[in-house]
Each structure stands twice: as structure tokens, then as C-alpha cells.
Amino acid sequence: MAAGVRIHLTMHLTTALQSKVSWSKYAAMKPLACAAILLAGTLACGCEDRPAVPPHLVEDAPAPEEAAQPDGPTTQELLAGPRQAVRLGDMPLTVQAPLGWAVKPLEGTDHVLLQGPTPAGEAVIQLNDRPLTSASKFEAIVRGAKKELQESPESIRMVELRRIEGAQVLERQRVGMMPKPLPDDPPGLKPSPPFNWTITVFVPRGADYDAYELNFIGLTFDQYETDQALLREIIDSISVNAAGSGATTAPATPGGL
């Protein structure tokens, strides 16, 4: 087949020259003739090994892109990785949290946040000092929380009062109302109700209590379900700093939400 194509092209070129075809016309036909000869050569050796790519093409080829690296730690690193002691701002409290967790000021305010990476993305906990609480007020707060649980068991997930060394911890969890869809919600957005999770640490001061509150911000029920193991570990690690405690504090990062 290749030989036939070559003969046919040669006859055309010879005829063109004998008929005094202008050089410009021949020049216009030359690329087509060369391309046809190359195509014929390719067809003729279709069953043979393809020729090697010229070295200069290999050198000029772009390097393969490296696999995208995750922006943050993996779930395994968060759940099983090393822990650091993080002191909760001016509170006399410390938690054990994964690397990357830190206390940060909320820019433009006097609010202080504890935040860090989680399997679902990020968790943010607002840290608040509460007014000095009398013993009677403390008992009233606990009774009120337990009453809410009895009256609204469908939304109140948890009310628990427990003791830790040097304090008592009141923990409350509530599932909020399902949010209504908004016109500008992205397609396919799966709504999730807010998950209100508040931890109040009551540290005795004589007959009264200093109260310190940790309140999750922007937490949804779906995120809680995903991050529950990690967040539970952090909350259960709350400890009261001893006087003159040498507990370290993870470096604060300027800025915030």
C-alpha cells in the first residue's frame, strides 16, 4: 500500500513539472505530498513498534502534577495523634487537645475562642466568665436544667452534673429547630439543625462558685455526629489548674472567625 502511494505521488509531481506548473503551485503541493508520504509510512508499519518520542519533546513535557495534599490533619491524626495542654485563656482551666487547637481572640471584640480542626472541618468554642454564683443559685441552675430535660425530652439530649477534681461540671445539650431553606442556598445543601452544647464549670470559692462557661458556636447536629468522639475527649479532659500550675498554653493566633 505504501509503495502505491509513493508511485502515485511521484507521478503527480513529475506531471506538474513537465506541464510547466509554476513553482508556487508546486510549493503549495509539497507539504501535502510530504504529509501523505509520512501517513503512508505510518500505515505501512502499523503493526511494528512505534518510534521513540524525540528527546527534546520529553525534556519540554510538563512534569506530572503532584497529588493534592490535604489542607489539615487527617481524621486518624486527630483521633490518635499527640495531645497538647491548652490553657483556656484567663480561666483556671486546661484541656488536652490535638495539635492545631489554640485559644484565639475574636478580632474586634473582647471574646476569646478555643478552636481547632476536627474530622468535619473545625469546631469553635466561646469561653466566658460568668458572675460569681452563690450556692443557692447553683442549686437552682441545676434544678432548672433537669426540669427542662423532663419537659422537653425530644429536644434536650443531655443534662449531666458531674464532679471533677476541684470543681463541678454541668453539661447541657439541646437540638434546635431545623432551619428553613434560603433562596441563596447552594443546590444539594443538606440542612441540619443547630446543636447547642454548653459546659459550665463551677469552681468553689468559699461558700460560692466561680463559673466558667464553654459554649460551642455554629455547631450543627450533623457535625456533632461526625466530631463527637474528638469533641467528647476534649470536653472530658477539662481540669482545674492548681495554684502555680505550670500548665502550658498553646500559642494564641491573632484574628478569629
DANORCOR-V256607 format. One line per field, one symbol per residue. phi: phi as a letter, one per 30 degrees, with the letter a starting at -180 (. if undefined). psi: psi as a letter, one per 20 degrees, with the letter a starting at -180 (. if undefined). burial: b if it has 24 or more other ideal C-beta (glycine too) atoms within 12 Angstrom, else e. A space follows every 50 residues. Layout:
phi=???
psi=???
burial=???
This chain:
phi=.ddddddddddddddddddhddddddddddedddddddddddddceccdd dddeedddddddddddddcddbddeddddcddcbdcddhdddbbbcbdej dadbddeibcdbbcbadbedkacbbdcbdceecddddedddddddddedd dbddcddabbcbcbdiabcccbbbcddddddcecddeidcdbddbdbbbc cccebidcbdcbccbdcidcdddeddceddddddddcebcddeidcedbd edcejld
psi=gghggggghggggghhghjlqqhhhhhhhghggghggghghghhkhirqq qqpqhhhghipqqqqqppqqhaqrgghhhjrqqqpopmciqlqqrprrqi qrppqopjrjqpqpqrqrhieqqppppppqqpprghhghhggghghghgh hmihhohpoppqprojrqpppppppaqpqqqqhjpqqjpoqpqqopoppp poppnciappppppoppjprhghghgjggghggggijpqppqpkqkprpq pqpqab.
burial=eeeeeeeebeeebeeeeeeeeeeeeeeeeeeebeebbeeeeeeeeeeeee eeeeeeeeeeeeeeeeeeeeeebeeeebeeeebbbbbbbebbbbbbbbeb bbbbebeeeebbbbbbbbbbebbbbbbbbbeebeeeebeebbeebeeebe eeeeebbbbebeebebbbbbbbbbbbeeeeeeeeeeeeeeeeeebbbbbb bbbeeeeebbbbbbbbbbbbbebbeebbebbeebbebbbbbeeeeebebb ebeeeee
